[in-house]
Amino acid sequence: MEIALKRNQSFRLPIDLIERLKLLAKRQNRSLNNYVETLLLDAAYHEPNAETIAAMREAESGALRQEKPLDLSSIEAMEKSMGL
């Protein structure tokens, strides 16, 4: 099994974002570092195929629900526009 080399890197993030990330990590019983690393790996390497992209656009448009499009400006805004 190959071991991935890692190094420390420092980032400046808004305090409210850090607190939100900590909360989400805790919900999954994960460390903040592991949670953020997983998010970054997904963002860096996950490329949806054409069918998935088309489905995402259809969902965002609201055509499936005949309602206004989803607000994707933030997680909270998206949840609100979904009625959650």
C-alpha positions in Angstrom: 0.0 0.0 0.0 1.4 3.4 -1.0 1.5 6.1 1.6 0.6 9.6 0.4 3.2 12.2 1.3 1.7 15.2 3.1 3.0 18.6 4.2 1.6 21.4 6.4 0.0 24.4 4.6 -1.6 27.4 6.3 -4.7 29.1 5.0 -6.6 32.2 6.2 -10.3 31.6 6.3 -13.2 33.5 7.8 -14.0 32.4 11.4 -17.6 31.6 10.6 -16.5 29.3 7.8 -14.1 27.5 10.2 -16.8 27.1 12.8 -19.2 25.7 10.1 -16.6 23.2 8.9 -15.9 22.1 12.5 -19.6 21.5 13.0 -19.9 19.5 9.8 -16.8 17.5 10.6 -18.2 16.7 14.1 -21.5 15.5 12.6 -19.5 12.9 10.7 -17.2 12.0 13.6 -14.2 13.2 11.7 -11.4 15.6 12.4 -11.5 19.1 10.9 -8.3 18.3 8.9 -9.7 15.0 7.5 -13.1 16.7 6.6 -11.4 19.6 4.8 -9.0 17.2 3.0 -11.9 15.1 1.8 -13.7 18.2 0.5 -10.7 19.4 -1.3 -9.9 16.0 -2.9 -13.5 15.8 -4.1 -13.3 19.3 -5.5 -10.0 18.8 -7.2 -10.6 15.3 -8.7 -14.3 14.8 -9.1 -15.4 15.7 -12.6 -19.1 14.8 -13.3 -19.9 13.3 -16.7 -22.1 14.9 -19.3 -25.3 13.1 -18.1 -24.7 14.2 -14.5 -24.0 17.8 -15.6 -27.3 17.9 -17.6 -29.2 16.5 -14.6 -27.7 19.1 -12.3 -28.7 21.9 -14.6 -32.2 20.5 -14.8 -32.4 20.4 -11.0 -31.0 23.9 -10.6 -33.4 25.3 -13.1 -36.4 24.2 -11.0 -38.0 22.6 -14.1 -38.5 19.3 -12.2 -40.6 21.0 -9.5 -42.0 23.8 -11.7 -40.7 26.2 -9.0 -38.1 28.9 -9.0 -34.5 27.8 -9.5 -32.4 26.8 -6.5 -30.4 29.5 -4.8 -26.8 28.1 -4.9 -25.1 31.2 -3.4 -24.6 29.3 -0.1 -25.5 26.1 1.6 -28.0 27.9 3.8 -29.6 29.6 0.8 -29.8 26.4 -1.1 -31.5 24.6 1.8 -34.0 27.5 2.2 -34.8 27.4 -1.5 -35.4 23.7 -1.2 -37.8 24.2 1.7 -35.6 22.6 4.3 
